[in-house]
Each structure stands twice: as structure tokens, then as C-alpha cells.
Amino acid sequence: MDIRIGIVTSLLISVFFLWLTISSAASGYYSVEVDGKEIAVVSNDEYVQEIIDILVTEKEREIGKEVEVYNEVTVTKVNPTDEAVIGKEELHSRLSSVLKYKISGAVVRVDDVPLFAFDDVSTAKAFIEKLKEQYDVISGAKISFEEDVRVLEAKVWLDKVVTVAEAIAKVKDSADIPKHTIKEGDTLWDIAQANNISVDKLIRLNPELDPGYLQIGQELRLSDKEPLINVVCVFEEVLEERIEAPVEIRRNDKLAQGKSKIIQEGEEGLKRVTYRVVKRNGVENKRIVLSEEVVKEPVPRIVEKGTRVLVASRNFGGGRLAKPSAGVVTSPFGMRWGRMHTGVDFGAPHGSAVIAAEDGKVIRAGWHGGYGLCIDISHGNGMVTRYAHLSRINVKVGDQVQKRQVIGAVGNTGNSTGPHLHFEVIINGRPQNPMNYL
Ligand SMILES: [Zn+2]
């Protein structure tokens, strides 16, 4: 706490709501009531004012500030009773535990409700300033409160006075609302159960939630706790962002339907985007684009799509696949030693070329368990071809390959007993006999 300098005079006492009912001479039996409750019987009524004066002086010395007693103290002459008459020392101790004081301090009112009491206006203002720095320290940011927050001079209960740190901790604690981030496999019932709330309450706490469709990554509130004060931070942010290359499709009637040819590889552009960002209690809750400036225009990707219609062959529309290896079939598709062989094996020398069976996009290029070095190419319409046990891979995931393009070399990697190419044709996730497509 800060050090206060105050001159305390023991004679300057402000006792409010103090009534002394003195009905007779200075000796006898006097009942002392504080706020309607008897706390003692004394033999001299003057003790009461005397002890209150002492207590006020002691309190003022302790805190370095004038205090006012805010209790109703009544002294009534009573007939001799069985109750023990107490002395000054005991009266001091009993009054000390019941007297309540007010000081001239300050309150912070939030939407007209007094929220915190402070020693003085400058401490209350220091709290406001400190609160503004709690979540985001961004130069140029405008920080405000969602609520109407005011500092007012006021008489405050001494025992309700808080420090800046205590008030900050309370606000931050109130803003710390327990949340659950939806993971794969979560159900509302599980989340509710794990957090001891009902599903109904979970839905009520999250009005934007569609109970029939949980989105992975979505945050759910688990409590109806409300922040005491919401700190809003508004600032501008400039980010450089990539502009995806647009795709331009051209029709080519010389090219078979289902086939495409890349005429020009696209190139990403770059833009500078200025955002206005709004954060609430340190969490971003709004982002608006203020302006965009293109730094580099993207180059379109030009693709020719074939429109020539071919007669479908077996199940595969668009012609036959190219044979991926020059070797001969050494092991056919189907049951082999009691196990399903999901492709055909071509016996070929180590390092000999493996070619793409059809135009397509590489969706796997790397080690794949027992397949060893393996390439998967997607040809659209649910068709994928797989090339396994390779010794070398020439392509990477995302590459567009052309039919008969060399994509790798025959090898003996993974679960393999000698150099060969294991080749699969997978339609909608199920291996088919490749010989039907070659
Ligand atoms: Zn095989």
C-alpha cells in the first residue's frame, strides 16, 4: 500500500448515529447496545464515549486517515442484574470487534452499480489505468470499457476497501470463463457430463451452437459467469497475405474428355491488408478489412480441358492405363498364399523406370509402411493408382503428372523380397484387378 501522511488529532472524532441515552448519575448499571444488540453491562456510562474515542483514534493512527463510526450505540440505565459488569479493557475489546468505520474514499461504479471501494480517487484512477493494460499492450490501440465505468468520491466502508491488485484480480477472474474446445468425437452429452452441467444448460449458454452439428475447434462456454468489466481493445493491423492464383479453364476438343493439360503454371500474388481488430478481454472477436493493396498480381493457372468423347472401356471411362513398368507380371491380383494380393507385381531390374499410368495429381510420395517408398496418384472420379517398393521417387505431393511421365524407379523397399513394382488400381478406396485397366 501507499504511504499516507496524515495528522491525526485524537480530539477530532466524528461519531455518526451515536445516541447516548443517559438517564441518571454516573454510577450504577448501564446496558450498552450496538445496532440493537446488547454487548456489555458497565458500571459507568462515560466509559462508552471514552472507549469509542480511543478506538477511533487508534484506527485513525493505524490507517492515517479520518474515520467515522457508523453504528448505533445506545447506553441505557438498567437495574442491577446477574450479568457481570465489565471494565474498560473488556469494553474496548468488545466494541473494537463490532464498530464499523467509513472513510472518505472513492468508488468505481460500473453501469451505476458500485463495484469497488478504494482509499482515494487517485487509487481508483490507477486501477482504471492498470485494468486497461491487462490484456493487450499494442501501441496505438484504443482501449475502452464496454460498460460505463466511473470514479466517484464517496464515503466507503473501511473493511470493503481494496487495493488495485485485488480489484484487478477480481475483474480478471470474472472474465476467465471456463470453455471447452470441441475435439473430434465429442458429443454434447460427453462435454456436459465432464463439466457437471446439463445438456440443456450447455445449449442455453451457447446460443450460436447448432446441437446437430458440432464444429471441431469451436469453443463452448461452460458457465454463465459474466465479466465484471469488459475491456475492449481496438487497433489496426497490417498483414501481407498471399493471393491464390486464379484458374482459367480452356476447352480443347482435340483432347479426350476427362483429360487436362496445363498451359501455364500459375503464380501466387501478394497483397497488403489493413484490418481493424477488436479484442474483448484479450480475445479477438471482430476483424474488419479496412483496405487492401495488391503488392504483386497473381499469374493465372491456365488449364486446357479435353472435350473429345471416347467410348468407355470396361469400368474406366477415358481409355486404358499405361503399363507402369516395362517388366512382366510376376504375381497377379487376387488370393496368394491365403492372403489377398491387392495389386500386380511387375518383375523389373532395380532402378528401372516407373511411369504414371494416367494423368493425375500426386497425393502420396514417401514411405508408407510395408509398401516402402510409395507413390499414389489420383486421377479423379475416385480412381487412384499406387506404385510401391520404389528405390527412388521423382515427384512430390501436389504435383500434376502426365501419363507416361517417369515418377520413380523400381526398388525393393518395404515388405518386398526382391526388386519389383507392386502396382494397384484403387477405385473409391477398393483395390481392383489392375489387369482390367491395362
Ligand atoms: Zn505385390
Boltz pocket constraint, residues with backbone or C-beta under 6 A from the ligand:
constraints:
  - pocket:
      binder: B
      contacts: [[A, 331], [A, 341], [A, 343], [A, 344], [A, 345], [A, 421], [A, 422], [A, 423]]
      max_distance: 6.0
